[in-house]
């Protein structure tokens, strides 16, 4: 039998990796913004774990984190090239509340690092800035350990962290919204959108509200951001106006639900058991400052499975 270079996998080694899988998935999702890519990166990490001489690894968790991070850095570099040819706006993949890939949610900062608004902002950082920000803010890694992972000095790591935080702070006002408040805001948003009038929507939006949609070339979506309360309200009024043409595009007559997605209030559109759209609301000071609208079916598979597993759900709007 040919030697494939793999080390014998002991039950202890498998158990150790599986205990780390949730943390690795949570890191990878924050770094890549894609659940599918995160799963692939974690699986590639396992394959390397399978082939390495594990007896020579002093701290397995540190080794696994380093390997995963470097795999994610490679993916981030190639992803940037792919997104230059992406059709329309690229947005992260939404995850339903309770998904293991969302990771730790013990602090406001940890919860914010998986919000759709922040994941979208992370796209503006360099790969190294993103790694330092995620590992430091969401997982509390010391600068010394992050520097070792990236092969840089601790002082350089601290400098990168400051720069990343400045970039994020310039465009982000963090707001804590509990589950009850999230549901209420989402319900009010749907009610306002279904009136057919822009004024109720304008009242819910901040003056500088921005809406971004991702259809990935698979589903019709605005190619660029919509900015300003009145422009966003008009855009949403059009989206929520029922027509036979829209039903044909999404494959039927949808039900509309409220949900908690990536830690924040959201409106979820379901068609024949499939999630066809997710509207994530970025709330600050009681108003909606931004919307990310994910309708690319390639990014709705995981949330569809999670939604089905946690059902049945009572719709806010039973027929649209």
CORGI-V631468 format. One line per field, one symbol per residue. ss: DSSP state (a for helix, b for strand, c for the rest). psi: psi as a letter, one per 30 degrees, with the letter a starting at -180 (. if undefined). burial: # if it has 24 or more other ideal C-beta (glycine too) atoms within 12 Angstrom, else .. A space follows every 50 residues. Layout:
BEGIN
ss = ???
psi = ???
burial = ???
END
This chain:
BEGIN
ss = ccccccccccaaaaaaaaaaaaaaaaaaaaaaccaaaaaaaaaaaaaaaa accaaacccaaaaaaaaaaaaaaaaaaaaaaaaccccccccccccbccca aacccccaaaaacccaaaaaaaccccaaaaaaaaaaaaccccaaaaaaaa cccaaaaaaaaaaaaaaaaaacccccccaaaaaaaaaaaaaaaccccaaa aaaabbbbbbbbbbcccccccccccbbcaaaaaaaaaaaccccaaaaaaa ccccbbbbbbbccbbbbbbbbccbbbbbbbbbbbccbbbbbbbbccaaac aaaaaaaaacccccccbccc
psi = kkjgfkkkjleeeeeeeeffeeeeeeeeeeefgkeeeeeeeeeeeeeeee fljffgjejeeeeeeeeeeeeeeeeeeeeeeeffgkjakkllkkkkkfkf ffakhfleeeeffgkeeeeeeffflleeeeeeeeeeeefgkleeeeeeef hlleeeeeeeeeeeeeeeefgkjkkkjleeeeeeeeeeeeeefffgkfee eeffklegkkkkkjfgfekklkfllkkkeeeeeeeeeeegjkleeeeeef gajllkllljkhglklkkkkjhgkjfkkjkkjkkhgljflkkjjgjffgg eefeeeeefgalkklejfk.
burial = ............#...#..##.####################.###.##. .#.#.....##.###########.##..#........##########.## #####...###############.#.#############.#.#.###.## ......#..##..##..#...#.##.#....##.######.###...#.. ##.###..########..#.##..##..#.#######.##.....#...# ...##################..###########..############## .###.##.......###..#
END
